[in-house]
Amino acid sequence: MIDSKLDELLTIALDAATAACGEIVDVYKSGDFQAEVKGDNSPLTVADKRAHDVIVSFLQPTGLPVLSEEGKAIPYGERMDWEYFWMVDPLDGTKEFLKRNGEFTVNIALIRGNKPVIGVVAVPVNGDVYYATGEEAYLKRNNTITKLKHRGPTDLTTPGLRVVASRSHLNAETEKFISNLRNPSLVSSGSSLKFMLLAEGSADVYPRYAPTMEWGTAAAHAIVNAVGLKVTRQGSSEELLYNK
């Protein structure tokens, strides 16, 4: 039943992301971030909270559960049997937001059976919106919508691969991965925009050996899947699963 409404749900997610971007830009321009530190030492601003609130106001009428980074914690026993739910990161890249470098996003995904089937990644500062459902992904930029090209899996033996990695904060595992490639070059960005470099064809591979959170990857995962790429667990061919 819900599968027949995916286009309608995508439209709702796009509207929610656009509204959240408006809230974030208002705070960004004001300079009054009201930053605080959460229990895991990650930053939280009033923009995170306002974006969460407006996204929930759009998604709740769908009747599907919402799991958001800035929402209340929901015990696994309560959510383990969810077939469909929204996975939301209202402001991915809060550290980038505080640095005022523009490299932060709004992430909204619809999860079905532990896999993302809709993904929306919106960039508040420049208005770019990446989105996907099924095997089609699009980029809305300057009011023009472009279908993102389908790509095959990356052959790691190809020379000159473009690797998404921090130029200044490479850990040992990432350095080892890169050292095994032939004449690679590095490209970098903040938040889920790292994945969008892959989706848009500006990068070839994104190794990540540091911990990550489900809401930080779910929406981007749907988009890179739609262009023919996978998000796999380190050392495995299995794709990431959600609602663990």
Protein Blocks (a to p, Z undefined) as FASTA:
>chain_A
ZZmmmmmmmmmmmmmmmmmmmmmmmmmmnopnopacdfkopacdfklmmmmmmmmmmmmm
nopacddfklccddfklmmmpmbdcdddfbghklmmmnonopacddddddeehiafbdcd
ddfknopacddehjbdcddeehiacdddddddddfkbghiacdddfklccfklmmmmmmp
ghiacdddehjllmmmmmnopafbdcdfbdcdfklmmmmmmmmmmnopacddehiabdcd
ehZZ
